[in-house]
Amino acid sequence: MKKREIFKVEGDKIVRLRRNCPKCGDGVFLADHKDRLSCGACGYTEFKSKKPEKPVEQPKEEQPVVSESSTPSEKPKEEKK
């Protein structure tokens, strides 16, 4: 692999084109495969998602409306026979 595939020069700065391994730290890059990113040193792997994940909306539960003037009623005690 050539350095021009990993780094890019923009003005006076060097920009990394690949991500660093979160376990190994700076200087160890993740290999870019078709379906995943992987580290050759420690084996860390991140899988690429096939399609963008949309947040799943959970149905909202309707809350019973309690008016301010009413007081909470107590449950009647059950009689034991």
Summary of the structure (lengths in Angstrom):
residues: 81
radius of gyration: 28.8
end to end distance: 84.4
largest distance: 88.6
contacts: 100
relative contact order: 0.11
helix: 4%
strand: 31%
